[in-house]
Amino acid sequence: MKILQYILCTIIVPTIFSFKPIEHHINKFNIKMLDENNINEAMKYRNILPETTYNSLLSRIKKHDIDKIYINSKLDRVFSENINEDGDVDILTDYSVTKITPVIVKSIVDESSKNEIETYFLQEPLPSGFEVISRDILSFTSNYIFPFLFLTFIIRLFRSSANSSGGFPGMPPMPGMKNIDSDKINMIKANISLSSFAGSPEIFEECTEVVSYLKNDTIYKQAGAEIPRGILLEGPPGTGKTLLAKAIASEADANFISIAASEFVELFVGMGAAKIRALFKRARENKPCIIFIDEIDAVGRQRGAGINMANDEREQTLNQLLAEMDGFADNDGILIIAATNRKDVLDSALLRPGRFDRIILVPLPDRESRKEIFKVHSKNKKLSPSINFELISELTNGFSGAQIKNLLNEAAIFASRKGEIVIQEIDLLNALDKLIVGLSKRTDNRSDESKRRVAIHETGHALLVSLYNEYFDLKKVTMQTTYNGAGGYTLFNEYENITDSGLYTKDLLKKRLIIGMGGKAAENIFYGEDFVSVGAVQDLKQTNSLAQRMIGNYGMGTELEAFFNENLDNGAPFLGRSLGSSSKYSEKTKELLDKEALELVNTAYFEAKKLLLENKDKMNIIIDELMNNYTLYGKDVSKILEM
């Protein structure tokens, strides 16, 4: 019904009334057609004229309150005129407008004729000759000129895209299509060399060997040695993998192309493989050449590990990479260097000899390496000669090279805040606290009771660390609140001989559990079981996680002494495979694992309470010192225990 009404109102009725019906009504009722009239003045104000409804219009016609009515050419407006007897014209009071549809025009005309109301149909003024010519020119331009210009622009866009992308119109540029010397020039300008790497000397030797082979391969060829086809640098983030690749590119006498593996990932099917082909084609045209692929795990993940187990676009890209690295094409004079921190997810075909012949693990720096890294990154900084780098390198155990660089930068910022240009040891320690525990609050608005509870909690940790001084070295304990939510913290670490060997014993790990439960145990002693706060939530999380690993991975259980839980070890990097396989362990084994882990934590908790009760008088002294000084160092706690 609505569709029929729409057709009637918009097509049929306007068409009928625009020709014969209007003439018919003109002839029948002697209605005049106007070009110009007093109504023209009213039409200038048609947007602000008072509006009346259709029913009101008919009522006024019947009462003869209207002198004249005017219907516009579109048959959608009726203008009513009622001029006062004195002849004065007021547009806003003497004229009104009524919105109508073409369907009801006939009824209005009939009613006005019946009541002898003059009715006029307004015509649009005829366009001038200039307007006709302008309209024709505009019509020709919009119909012919604009489409022609648009098509010309599209064709040029496709041509330029095809030239820049290696033959694929509209696609992003192919890797290796840029200037072959740009990456190498950038490395040289950055003044990056192998001396910029201050990590393990063995890794340095592996990389210098590659550079020496590229510069002079005579001795190697005489010995029958071949240059490795590929070198994979793997290790934790920030250890210098990309730095090593930049250093090799800067010092080697070879062309260099760098690319991130994510650039091969495309929405269009086949584009990733096409980019691989373009990359290696460009490298073969510029031998000798080094190709560096950063974060190769973006395209090198194991095949068949997705949820749908399908041969998706990423796998096609990987297949092309495997074929280019060791296929029928000649790769003499081409060295591929790749970096990743997820070697565990890479496809086994990518790691075999012939593709990546040499896999170099770039680990976190040890103590001596950290001292050398401090020297490298402090060349442009002024350091106080009183800084104890032995202490700083010990406190930064587990830091990567990038984190050490960031630490020095934060220390420089702390020094500049004080208006100094020389970095002091306190600046390094403050920067270290900021990176480890977060930004400290300058204003402490906590109540004395809240501060004392924090002091009791942290004293529980610190006292137990000092009691187990054969394994652990207490650095400091503080009740300084931070924006990370920590009300205080205790900083300690194992001795260097333990961390270097990595051979943690069951006895040592049990003592770490006891230290972890020290805060909760201290609150229990001073406040009772029902008034222990939620401040120990992180302690519980860490101790339970450690206990799970002790039983599930380290074989430190009673009944599960020879058990290894693979679920805790690898973290299930491939969800598709784990979903498709059933659980490896029975419910009884899982129950036993949880039971033994919980027993370890409970035993540690009771042992922590026992030791703290035996040293409660020492605890009170440490708590009072903390309340007065906010921070105590390891030597301060040791003096209290010796009293």
Summary of the structure (lengths in Angstrom):
residues: 643
radius of gyration: 42.6
end to end distance: 100.5
largest distance: 125.3
contacts: 1881
relative contact order: 0.06
helix: 55%
strand: 12%
